[in-house]
Structures are given as C-alpha cells and as structure tokens.
Amino acid sequence: MKLDLAVGSPSILVQADPSKFAQSRTITVSAQADAQAERKRLRQLFLGTDFQPTGFDLNARLPLDVTISGADKPETLVGTPGLINPNSPNTNQNAYLKIFGPLENGNRTIPPTSGGILYIRYVYGSGQEIPCPVVVTLAEGDAAQPFPLFNQGETTSAEWKDLLAQTTIAFAEHDGKGVILTGLAVNAKEYADRNQGDIIAVQDRISGLSSTAPDPKDRPSSLRPMVAQGTLTQYAYAGDYRAAIGKNMVADIWWQPELLKSWKIWHELGHQRQHQSIWGWSALVMFEQLRVAYHGGDEFYHKLHTISRATPASDMTGEADKSTSA
C-alpha cells in the first residue's frame, strides 16, 4: 500500500493491527533539564533535545484529546525536526515541534495539526528542584497511531523486527539511553544492530565533561541528541535538537558497523558541542595541526572547553585570536 503521509494530507492512517504495538497510551514522563538552561550552562551553540518520544504519530486534521495528571504544565510537540517526508523524499516535513501548552491538569484537546510524530516536553529550569513525574494519557481513536518504537533495555531484537514488519505507518524511532534515532521504518528494517552510546561518551570526554566533575558546569548534560533521517537532497547538517543525515545514507543511522566509521555522525554531533558563539578566532583550522605537532593529545580540547565554560560571559569578546596565547 502507498503510505500517504504528505504534510497536510486528508488521508487518515491507522495501524492494521495496533495490538502488536506495546507502547501505552498512558505515558509517565520524568522532568528533564530545560534545553535553554543547558545550552547556557555548557556554552554550546545548539539546543539539546528536552522532549521525549511517545511512539505515536498524529494524523493530520484530527484533534487529540489528552488527560494530564500527577503534575501540570507539560507541553506536547508535534513533528520531528529535520525528518524526511516519506511521500516527497526531497523535502522535510513542513511543520515540526509545533507546541501545544503548557497543559494544566485535567482533560485537554490538542487541536488539528498538519500531522507528525508526537513528543512530550516536561522540563525544569536552572536551580529549580526536579518536579514529580507527570502522566499524559492519549485518547483512543484514529488521531494518535502507534508506530515502531525501540526502547533500549526493554525491546528485544526479535520484537523490533516484528514491529517493523507489521507497521503501516511510515516512521520508526529508537529511544536510546544516549540518543534518539528517527527515520523511515522501511530503512530501519534493513538493520538490526544500533548503538550510538560510544560516540556520546567520547564527545563528553573531548568536551571536558565528567559526571564526577566538582564544578556543575563541567558535568555532561542529561539531554540526548536526536539523529533524524534527512532528505535525499541533503548531505548532513546539525541544528537545534538534532543532527540530520540525508542522501539515503541510512546505514550511518541504523547499523553499528557503518556508524563506527561514519565521519558524518561524529562531525554533526560534534557541532552540537561547539562553543562557536563565544570562540571567535579565524585560525581555528590550525589547532589540530598544533595538537599533533606538540603532542598535546585530546587534553588540549578538554582544557579548552573547560576554560571556555569557566570564563565569565562578560569577559567574552569574540576576539579569541588575540587571547589564545593565554
């Protein structure tokens, strides 16, 4: 069958056998650090992903009733940034991260949208106590449809393959401990071995971040990056919340052997860490040569990131070329 998921399409898509999909419509969400506060703390250019997967796709033009309980003020977000449009693979989904909320306790309605994957954002600000979890219940019906969702540590390889074989919704998502992967089910189906945790751990070290660091500024973020399957016309790029890998290079996303040698993934996730907004030197290209020449090793970058975070924002002039000798 043709999966008519074009943005704004009047078609209503339903899973042929929703009983195959284990995700509950009653979703308990733990609060995460606010992405804006984390960007400020870590001095990073891009925002981290402070919203959480649900495993449900919203049909276009249908309202969705939800019930909020246990706490209040979560937001629902519709649409994945950087994600390919399955019916027009040279384009992205037109609308993404459309925000509804904050939603107070009780019965609420998400108005009709152009459709897309549903996420929940429930955050706390810098210096605030972590609030208790919130429970979001999605109403039964055609508006929200389950699709293949791999929960690391819970979903087995056999279950994942079965979900991908059964789905009549175009998307698949991997809800990992260190990363969120989002793409087309037809491509995810080709690969079974997915693990990007090593990349995140290495980049934490290069950024001078450690969970045992005495200064909170030097501790890794609890927020995960998202890697989305991009369009056939895009190569690879990074932006707020995500890195997108396009040109049908799906093995870089879904298959560990290809991932391990993927320059694209390392490069784009590295952009998530960069301090470009406060580093202003024009001779940055020389640093790698200097590191090799003077046998500084990765400690050079560890210290550079740490010093950058420790420098008061008022002292940042953007003229780093004049101060690198320090």
C-alpha positions in Angstrom: 0.0 0.0 0.0 1.0 3.6 -0.5 1.7 5.4 2.7 0.1 8.8 2.1 1.8 10.8 4.8 2.3 14.0 2.9 2.1 17.0 5.2 -1.5 18.3 5.2 -2.8 15.2 3.6 -6.5 14.5 4.4 -5.8 10.7 4.5 -6.2 9.0 7.8 -3.7 6.3 8.5 -4.2 3.6 11.1 -2.2 0.6 12.1 -3.6 -2.6 10.6 -3.0 -4.4 13.9 -2.4 -1.9 16.8 -2.3 -4.8 19.3 1.2 -5.6 18.0 2.5 -2.3 19.4 3.2 -2.4 23.1 3.5 1.3 23.9 0.9 2.5 26.4 -1.4 5.5 25.8 -0.8 6.4 29.4 2.7 7.8 29.4 4.6 8.7 32.6 7.1 11.4 31.9 10.0 12.4 34.2 11.1 16.0 34.1 14.3 16.9 32.2 16.6 19.9 32.3 15.5 22.8 30.2 17.4 23.0 26.9 17.9 26.7 27.0 19.4 26.5 30.5 21.6 23.6 29.5 22.9 25.5 26.4 23.8 28.4 28.7 25.5 26.1 31.3 27.6 24.3 28.7 28.1 27.3 26.5 27.1 25.2 23.5 25.8 26.6 20.2 22.8 24.3 19.7 19.9 23.2 21.9 19.8 19.7 23.3 16.6 17.5 23.0 14.5 18.3 26.0 11.4 16.4 24.8 10.7 12.7 25.0 9.4 10.2 22.4 5.9 8.7 22.8 5.8 6.2 20.0 2.7 7.8 18.5 2.1 9.6 15.2 -0.6 12.2 14.9 -2.9 12.0 11.9 -3.4 15.3 10.1 -6.5 17.4 10.7 -7.7 15.3 13.6 -7.9 16.7 17.2 -6.4 14.6 20.0 -7.9 14.5 23.5 -5.4 14.1 26.3 -5.6 13.9 30.1 -2.9 15.4 32.3 -2.5 14.2 35.9 0.1 13.9 38.7 1.6 17.3 37.9 1.0 20.0 35.4 2.5 22.2 32.7 3.9 19.7 30.2 3.8 20.6 26.6 3.1 18.4 23.6 5.1 18.9 20.4 4.1 17.6 17.0 6.6 17.0 14.2 10.3 15.9 14.1 13.0 18.5 13.1 15.0 17.5 10.0 12.9 14.4 9.2 12.3 13.3 5.6 8.8 13.5 4.2 8.2 9.9 3.1 5.9 10.9 0.2 8.3 13.7 -1.0 11.8 12.4 -0.1 13.5 15.6 -1.4 11.8 17.6 1.2 11.4 17.7 5.0 8.2 17.7 6.9 6.9 21.3 6.6 6.0 21.7 10.2 7.9 20.4 13.2 7.9 20.8 17.0 4.6 22.6 16.9 4.0 23.4 20.6 0.7 23.0 22.5 0.7 24.0 26.1 1.7 24.3 28.8 -1.1 22.0 29.7 -2.7 22.1 33.1 -4.2 19.1 34.9 -7.4 17.7 33.5 -8.9 17.0 30.1 -7.3 18.9 27.3 -7.5 18.9 23.5 -4.6 19.2 21.0 -6.2 21.0 18.0 -5.9 19.6 14.5 -2.4 19.9 13.0 -0.6 19.0 9.8 0.4 15.7 11.4 3.6 14.3 12.7 5.3 12.4 15.4 4.2 13.3 19.0 6.6 14.3 21.7 6.2 15.5 25.3 8.3 18.3 26.8 8.3 18.5 30.6 11.2 20.5 32.0 12.6 22.3 35.0 14.8 25.4 35.0 18.3 26.0 36.3 18.4 25.9 40.1 14.9 24.5 40.4 14.0 21.3 42.2 13.2 18.4 39.9 9.4 18.1 39.9 7.5 14.9 40.3 6.6 13.0 37.1 3.6 13.9 35.0 1.2 11.4 33.4 -0.2 12.1 30.0 -3.0 9.9 28.7 -3.8 9.9 24.9 -7.4 9.2 24.0 -8.3 6.1 22.0 -9.2 6.6 18.3 -7.7 7.4 15.0 -5.9 10.7 15.9 -2.8 9.1 17.5 -1.5 5.9 16.0 1.3 3.8 17.4 4.4 3.1 15.2 7.6 1.1 15.8 9.4 2.4 18.9 12.5 0.7 20.2 13.1 1.2 23.9 16.7 0.4 24.8 16.9 -2.2 27.5 13.3 -3.2 27.0 12.6 -4.0 23.3 14.3 -7.2 22.0 15.7 -7.5 18.5 13.1 -10.0 17.6 10.3 -7.7 18.8 11.8 -4.8 16.9 11.9 -6.8 13.6 8.3 -7.9 14.1 7.2 -4.3 14.7 8.9 -3.1 11.5 7.4 -6.0 9.5 3.9 -5.2 10.8 3.7 -1.4 10.6 1.5 0.5 8.2 2.8 3.9 9.5 6.0 5.1 7.7 8.2 6.0 10.7 10.3 4.2 13.3 12.1 5.6 16.3 14.8 4.4 18.7 14.5 5.7 22.2 18.1 5.1 23.4 19.8 5.9 26.7 22.2 8.3 24.9 20.5 9.2 21.6 17.1 9.3 19.9 17.1 8.0 16.3 14.2 8.8 14.0 13.7 7.7 10.4 11.7 5.6 8.0 10.6 2.1 9.0 11.4 0.7 5.6 15.1 1.7 6.2 15.3 0.7 9.8 14.0 -2.7 8.8 17.3 -3.3 6.9 19.4 -3.0 10.1 19.2 -4.6 13.5 22.3 -3.5 15.4 22.1 0.1 16.7 24.3 1.7 19.3 25.5 5.3 19.4 26.3 5.5 23.1 30.1 5.3 22.5 30.0 8.5 20.4 28.3 10.4 23.1 30.7 9.2 25.8 33.8 10.1 23.7 32.4 13.6 22.9 31.7 14.2 26.6 35.4 13.5 27.3 36.6 15.7 24.4 34.4 18.5 25.8 36.0 18.1 29.2 32.8 16.9 30.8 32.6 14.3 33.6 29.8 13.2 35.9 32.3 13.4 38.8 33.5 17.0 38.0 33.4 19.2 41.0 32.0 22.2 39.0 28.5 21.6 37.8 29.4 23.4 34.6 31.7 20.6 33.7 29.2 17.7 34.0 27.6 16.1 31.0 24.0 17.1 30.0 21.2 14.7 30.7 19.7 15.7 27.4 20.2 13.4 24.5 20.8 14.5 20.9 18.5 13.3 18.1 19.6 11.9 14.8 17.0 12.2 12.1 16.9 10.7 8.6 17.1 13.7 6.3 16.1 14.3 2.7 17.6 12.8 -0.4 18.9 16.3 -1.4 20.7 17.0 1.9 24.1 15.5 2.9 24.4 16.1 6.6 23.9 19.0 9.0 23.4 19.9 12.6 20.9 22.3 14.2 18.9 22.8 17.4 17.8 19.5 18.9 19.2 17.2 16.1 21.7 16.1 13.5 20.2 15.1 10.2 21.8 12.6 7.9 20.4 12.6 4.3 21.1 11.4 0.8 19.7 8.0 1.7 22.8 7.2 3.9 20.6 5.4 6.4 23.3 2.8 7.4 25.0 5.6 9.2 22.0 5.9 11.4 20.8 2.3 11.9 23.8 0.0 11.5 26.6 -0.1 14.1 29.4 -1.3 11.7 28.8 1.6 9.4 28.3 4.0 12.3 31.7 3.2 13.8 33.4 4.5 10.6 30.9 7.3 10.0 32.6 10.7 9.8 29.2 12.3 9.2 27.7 11.3 12.6 30.8 12.2 14.6 31.1 15.5 12.8 27.5 16.6 13.1 27.1 15.5 16.7 30.3 17.4 17.3 28.6 20.6 16.1 26.2 20.1 18.9 29.1 20.6 21.4 30.8 23.6 19.7 31.3 26.9 21.5 31.1 28.9 18.3 29.1 31.7 19.8 32.0 32.6 22.1 35.0 31.4 20.2 35.9 33.9 17.6 39.4 33.1 16.2 39.8 32.8 12.5 42.7 30.4 12.7 40.8 27.6 14.2 41.9 25.3 11.4 45.5 25.5 12.8 44.6 23.9 16.2 44.6 20.3 15.1 48.0 20.8 13.5 49.3 22.4 16.7 47.9 19.5 18.7 49.7 16.9 16.6 52.9 18.9 16.4 53.2 19.4 20.1 51.8 16.0 21.1 49.2 17.7 23.2 46.7 14.9 22.6 43.0 15.4 23.3 43.8 17.1 26.6 44.1 20.3 24.6 40.4 20.2 23.8 39.4 19.0 27.2 41.1 22.0 28.8 39.9 24.4 26.1 36.3 23.6 26.7 36.7 23.7 30.5 38.4 27.1 30.4 35.7 28.4 28.0 32.9 27.4 30.3 34.7 28.9 33.3 35.3 32.3 31.7 32.6 34.8 32.8 30.3 35.7 29.9 31.1 39.4 30.4 34.7 38.6 29.6 33.9 37.0 26.2 34.7 39.5 23.5 34.6 37.1 20.5 38.2 38.1 19.7 39.8 34.8 20.7 42.6 35.3 18.2 44.1 37.9 20.5 44.0 35.8 23.6 44.9 32.2 22.6 48.4 32.7 23.9 46.9 32.8 27.4 
